[in-house]
Amino acid sequence: MAKAVKLADIAERLSVSTVTVSKALSGQKGVSEEMREKIKSLAEELGYQQPSARKSRNTGNSYNIGVLIATRYMGLYESFYWQMYQQVATKAVSKGCFTLMEAVGEKEEKNGTVPILIQEQKADSLIIIGRMQDEYLKALNRKASVPILYLDFCTEDRKTDAVISDSYYGAYRLTNYLFDMGHHKIGYIGTILSTGSITDRYLGYMKSMMEHGEKIKDEWLLEDRDKETGVIDADLYMKLPEDMPTAFVCNSDVTASYFIPKLRQNGYRVPEDISVVGYDNYLYPGLCDVPLTTYEVDIKEMARRAIHIMLKKLNGENYRQGISIVEGHLVIRESVTDIS
């Protein structure tokens, strides 16, 4: 039996990425018409069959995996989720599958509108990157007759499989590192309860503070964003306390990039006067001029697990993963001063 042609075979012949091949064959944007025609022509020449055709003949286990991301996460400063999608797409095509991404607008999310990918039966499953409104998620689970997986968040009902980073332990380790560097007056920046990850990171920070016998002052807990929209605003939310800590744990690198200029506006230097740590190890280039100590999220491993779990479900296995937690690691840079 002849070996099945894979996306990687086409990509290698044309010296492009497998993601480019996937986009071209599935009709997505981001590929020139000239390259799209070359890819389609070569695919036909080599006898490549798209996943839907393979499944109809019961000769393979390739699928169209839909990916949903709220439009509020797609801005310039929130491109962490775009990077996560790229890792998901890369891992999917390595398994011979397509990924189809759809951005969900605020109106569609509020109204519980079923994604076009599901309406037109283009997706065999859905991976949702970044938390959306609870009612929208409930509507999806009711209306979409395909497997669903949450990536980088989970919900209270625990009925849907999820892959998340270890926010609790990551923030705990970051705060412990600040104690190792001699800091005891440590604040936290993040609007608690706005997202699960922000709350988990606060709890990790709180555990470290309690274990070191340090009382957390209310004025050391700074909000950073609107609970409904998720929009970060340093002037509106990051109110500096009179009794300033010597260090702050930020719930994300993006929040840290807003907070550091705020400190400078108020006469504080980073890290000479105030130390700052972030979370994610991802910032759009040029967003922060201080090399930031942070906790790196293992995006590649999160994407690998997401695709692994989804393929087991799509292949008909009675598979229930629950919540899969992916550990990251500390990245030490120059935003923390040793005051011990």
ZAMARGU-4260 file (C-alpha; in steps of 0.2 Angstrom, whole numbers, plus 5000, padded with zeros to 4 digits):
<rodrens>
0) 5000/5000/5000 | 5007/5017/4995 | 5012/5029/5009 | 4999/5042/5012 | 5004/5060/5007
5) 5006/5071/5022 | 5005/5090/5023 | 5024/5090/5028 | 5028/5081/5011 | 5020/5096/5001
10) 5028/5109/5012 | 5045/5101/5010 | 5043/5101/4991 | 5038/5119/4990 | 5050/5125/5005
15) 5035/5132/5015 | 5029/5128/5032 | 5015/5115/5035 | 5004/5129/5042 | 5005/5138/5025
20) 5000/5122/5017 | 4986/5120/5029 | 4979/5137/5026 | 4980/5136/5007 | 4971/5119/5006
25) 4957/5125/5019 | 4954/5141/5010 | 4961/5152/5025 | 4969/5169/5022 | 4987/5173/5024
30) 4993/5164/5008 | 4996/5173/4991 | 4985/5166/4977 | 5000/5161/4967 | 5007/5150/4982
35) 4989/5144/4985 | 4988/5137/4967 | 5005/5129/4968 | 5000/5120/4984 | 4984/5114/4977
40) 4992/5109/4961 | 5005/5099/4970 | 4993/5091/4982 | 4983/5085/4968 | 4998/5078/4959
45) 5004/5069/4974 | 4987/5062/4977 | 4984/5071/4994 | 4967/5069/5001 | 4959/5081/5013
50) 4954/5075/5031 | 4935/5075/5026 | 4938/5064/5011 | 4949/5052/5021 | 4936/5050/5035
55) 4922/5046/5023 | 4932/5032/5016 | 4937/5026/5034 | 4956/5026/5029 | 4963/5038/5041
60) 4961/5049/5057 | 4964/5066/5051 | 4952/5080/5056 | 4947/5098/5054 | 4950/5106/5072
65) 4941/5122/5074 | 4950/5136/5086 | 4940/5150/5094 | 4948/5166/5101 | 4938/5181/5107
70) 4942/5196/5097 | 4947/5205/5113 | 4962/5194/5114 | 4968/5197/5096 | 4975/5215/5099
75) 4993/5220/5097 | 4997/5218/5116 | 4987/5202/5118 | 4996/5192/5104 | 5001/5179/5117
80) 4985/5170/5112 | 4990/5172/5093 | 5007/5163/5097 | 4997/5150/5107 | 4986/5147/5091
85) 5001/5145/5080 | 5008/5131/5092 | 4991/5122/5091 | 4991/5124/5072 | 5009/5117/5071
90) 5006/5102/5082 | 4989/5099/5072 | 4997/5099/5055 | 5011/5087/5062 | 4997/5075/5065
95) 4990/5077/5047 | 4975/5088/5053 | 4969/5105/5048 | 4966/5120/5060 | 4952/5133/5056
100) 4953/5148/5067 | 4937/5159/5070 | 4937/5175/5080 | 4922/5178/5091 | 4916/5196/5092
105) 4909/5203/5108 | 4891/5204/5101 | 4892/5185/5095 | 4899/5180/5112 | 4885/5190/5122
110) 4871/5183/5111 | 4877/5165/5112 | 4879/5164/5093 | 4885/5147/5086 | 4902/5149/5077
115) 4901/5148/5058 | 4913/5133/5059 | 4900/5124/5068 | 4885/5131/5058 | 4893/5126/5041
120) 4899/5109/5049 | 4917/5113/5044 | 4925/5108/5061 | 4925/5091/5069 | 4930/5098/5086
125) 4933/5115/5095 | 4948/5121/5105 | 4944/5138/5114 | 4959/5148/5118 | 4956/5161/5132
130) 4941/5162/5143 | 4925/5168/5136 | 4908/5172/5145 | 4901/5158/5155 | 4884/5159/5146
135) 4893/5158/5129 | 4902/5143/5134 | 4887/5134/5141 | 4878/5138/5124 | 4892/5131/5114
140) 4892/5115/5125 | 4873/5114/5122 | 4873/5118/5103 | 4889/5111/5096 | 4888/5092/5093
145) 4907/5091/5093 | 4921/5088/5106 | 4926/5104/5115 | 4942/5108/5124 | 4947/5124/5134
150) 4965/5130/5132 | 4973/5142/5145 | 4957/5142/5156 | 4945/5130/5164 | 4927/5132/5171
155) 4918/5128/5187 | 4907/5114/5180 | 4923/5103/5176 | 4913/5095/5162 | 4924/5100/5148
160) 4942/5095/5147 | 4955/5109/5149 | 4974/5112/5147 | 4980/5126/5159 | 4997/5133/5165
165) 5001/5131/5183 | 4997/5148/5188 | 4996/5144/5206 | 5013/5136/5208 | 5021/5149/5196
170) 5016/5164/5206 | 5021/5155/5222 | 5038/5152/5215 | 5040/5170/5209 | 5035/5177/5226
175) 5047/5165/5234 | 5061/5171/5223 | 5057/5189/5229 | 5059/5183/5247 | 5075/5175/5242
180) 5081/5192/5236 | 5077/5200/5253 | 5060/5207/5249 | 5046/5206/5262 | 5034/5220/5258
185) 5027/5213/5242 | 5012/5218/5232 | 5001/5209/5219 | 4994/5217/5203 | 4979/5209/5195
190) 4960/5211/5196 | 4955/5196/5207 | 4941/5186/5200 | 4941/5193/5183 | 4949/5177/5176
195) 4953/5161/5184 | 4972/5162/5180 | 4973/5180/5188 | 4964/5173/5204 | 4975/5157/5204
200) 4991/5168/5203 | 4985/5179/5218 | 4982/5163/5228 | 5000/5157/5224 | 5006/5174/5230
205) 4996/5173/5245 | 5002/5156/5250 | 5020/5162/5249 | 5016/5177/5259 | 5008/5167/5273
210) 5022/5154/5273 | 5034/5168/5276 | 5024/5176/5290 | 5020/5192/5281 | 5003/5200/5282
215) 4995/5206/5266 | 4989/5224/5266 | 4974/5228/5256 | 4982/5243/5249 | 4996/5232/5242
220) 4983/5223/5231 | 4981/5233/5215 | 4968/5230/5201 | 4974/5231/5183 | 4958/5229/5172
225) 4940/5230/5169 | 4931/5214/5175 | 4919/5213/5160 | 4930/5219/5145 | 4947/5214/5152
230) 4954/5230/5146 | 4970/5235/5156 | 4971/5254/5162 | 4986/5259/5173 | 4979/5276/5176
235) 4961/5270/5181 | 4966/5254/5191 | 4984/5254/5197 | 4983/5266/5212 | 5000/5266/5221
240) 4999/5264/5240 | 5006/5277/5252 | 5016/5263/5261 | 5025/5256/5245 | 5031/5238/5244
245) 5048/5235/5238 | 5042/5223/5225 | 5027/5218/5215 | 5021/5202/5207 | 5011/5206/5191
250) 4998/5193/5185 | 5006/5195/5167 | 5020/5202/5158 | 5008/5214/5149 | 5002/5221/5166
255) 5020/5223/5171 | 5023/5233/5155 | 5009/5245/5160 | 5015/5246/5178 | 5033/5250/5176
260) 5030/5267/5166 | 5017/5271/5180 | 5031/5269/5193 | 5042/5280/5183 | 5029/5293/5182
265) 5029/5293/5201 | 5047/5295/5203 | 5052/5276/5206 | 5065/5267/5197 | 5064/5249/5192
270) 5073/5239/5199 | 5083/5251/5209 | 5068/5257/5220 | 5055/5244/5216 | 5057/5226/5209
275) 5044/5219/5197 | 5040/5202/5191 | 5028/5196/5178 | 5020/5180/5171 | 5020/5172/5154
280) 5037/5176/5147 | 5029/5184/5132 | 5029/5203/5127 | 5027/5211/5111 | 5044/5218/5106
285) 5047/5235/5112 | 5033/5235/5125 | 5045/5235/5140 | 5063/5241/5141 | 5067/5232/5157
290) 5072/5214/5155 | 5058/5206/5165 | 5060/5192/5178 | 5045/5181/5174 | 5037/5163/5174
295) 5037/5156/5157 | 5022/5147/5151 | 5026/5131/5141 | 5015/5135/5126 | 5022/5121/5116
300) 5018/5108/5129 | 5001/5115/5131 | 4997/5114/5113 | 5004/5096/5112 | 4993/5090/5126
305) 4978/5099/5118 | 4980/5090/5102 | 4984/5074/5110 | 4968/5074/5120 | 4957/5080/5106
310) 4963/5067/5094 | 4959/5053/5107 | 4941/5060/5108 | 4940/5061/5089 | 4946/5044/5086
315) 4932/5037/5096 | 4941/5033/5112 | 4931/5034/5129 | 4944/5047/5135 | 4941/5060/5149
320) 4957/5070/5154 | 4949/5083/5165 | 4960/5097/5169 | 4978/5095/5163 | 4991/5107/5172
325) 5007/5111/5163 | 5022/5117/5173 | 5033/5131/5167 | 5049/5138/5174 | 5056/5154/5181
330) 5066/5166/5170 | 5078/5177/5179 | 5082/5194/5171 | 5086/5211/5178 | 5069/5218/5185
335) 5073/5212/5203 | 5086/5220/5215 | 5094/5209/5229 | 5091/5219/5245 | 5095/5206/5257
</rodrens>
